[in-house]
Amino acid sequence: MNVFSSPIARHLSFFAGGSLFGAVAAVAIQPSSIQQFLSYLTAYAGFLYLMIALILAPANLLKGRPFGLSNKLRRNFGIWASVFAIAHVGAGLMVHFGGRWWLYFIQPVSENKLLPIRYDFFGAANYLGLIAIIVFCVLLAISNNASIKRFGPVRWKRIQQLSYPLLVITFVHGIIYQFLEQRLLIFILTLAVGFCAVLIFQVKGAITRSKTSSNGIASSPLK
């Protein structure tokens, strides 16, 4: 019996794989606290899994084996991308200001700013992160067959396609923080290369789908 046929074992493997990758990235950045370590770990793990989830479908399409509306492997990567993203918010909000999370979004009263909201790069990154986590939660909530039946394939797919702007928002959020925390160029380039890889696969996949549709070849059935 294949151990990965068990849902528990399968999800544990996704958790372990993402945690290992994130831990390596976090150690390389040299965090100064356990909160920073967990924030980095979950951030890089979540972004990696989001990229993989968005690459899988076009990669298989280019091989001539297109996914259906929903695919178990892609769904699991998406689920764990969302889980790590949610964990990142919990850890990240504890890094600065001694746990006073609202200061990530509004200025301290002591600064007597005309506008209470943060409108600098730090604030912009956090508001982008807020938008991203809302989308992650929506995608996590619909990552099941019951949601497909409830919304119908067309409406469900439209909601699921929020993952495309989500990638952009998450990337910009991450890049801003790279500069704010003065990370080494290698980390910035790593994020940029990953982002560009997803774009390339998505564009190639779109071109292939367009050619397939024009040739009148039917898409694969629901999986």
Residue pairs with C-beta under 8 A, 6 or more apart in sequence:
3 9
4 10
4 13
10 76
11 76
11 80
14 49
14 76
14 77
14 79
14 80
15 80
15 83
18 45
18 46
18 48
18 49
18 80
18 84
19 41
19 45
21 44
21 45
21 48
22 40
22 41
22 42
22 43
22 44
22 45
22 46
22 48
22 84
23 37
23 41
25 40
25 41
25 44
26 36
26 37
26 38
26 40
26 41
26 44
27 37
28 187
29 40
29 183
29 187
31 37
31 39
31 40
33 95
35 91
35 94
35 95
36 95
38 87
38 91
39 88
39 91
39 92
39 94
39 95
41 91
42 84
42 85
42 87
42 88
42 91
42 92
43 84
43 88
43 92
43 174
45 80
45 84
46 80
46 81
46 82
46 83
46 84
46 85
46 87
46 88
46 170
47 81
47 170
47 171
47 174
47 191
47 194
48 194
49 77
49 78
49 80
49 81
49 84
50 77
50 78
50 81
50 85
50 163
50 166
50 167
50 170
51 167
51 194
51 195
51 197
51 198
52 77
53 74
53 77
53 78
53 81
53 163
54 163
54 164
54 167
54 198
54 201
54 202
55 197
55 198
55 201
56 67
56 71
56 73
56 74
56 77
57 66
57 67
57 71
57 74
57 205
58 201
58 202
58 204
58 205
58 206
58 208
59 201
59 205
60 66
60 67
61 67
61 205
61 208
61 209
62 201
62 204
62 205
62 208
65 220
66 219
66 220
67 74
67 220
67 223
68 219
68 220
68 221
68 222
68 223
69 148
69 153
69 156
69 157
69 222
69 223
70 145
70 148
70 222
70 223
71 223
72 223
75 143
78 139
78 140
78 143
78 163
79 140
79 143
81 136
82 136
82 137
82 139
82 140
82 143
83 140
85 132
85 133
85 136
85 170
86 133
86 136
86 137
86 140
89 129
89 133
92 129
93 99
93 101
93 104
94 101
96 103
96 104
97 103
97 104
104 118
104 122
104 123
104 126
105 117
105 118
105 123
105 126
105 127
105 130
106 116
106 117
106 118
107 113
107 115
107 116
107 117
107 118
117 123
118 124
118 126
118 127
121 176
121 179
121 180
122 180
124 176
125 172
125 173
125 176
125 177
125 180
128 169
128 170
128 172
128 173
128 176
129 173
131 169
132 166
132 169
132 170
132 173
135 162
135 163
135 165
135 166
135 169
136 166
138 159
138 162
139 159
139 160
139 162
139 163
139 166
141 147
142 148
142 151
142 156
142 159
142 160
147 156
148 156
151 159
153 222
164 202
167 195
167 198
171 191
171 195
174 191
175 188
175 191
175 192
178 187
178 188
178 191
179 188
212 219
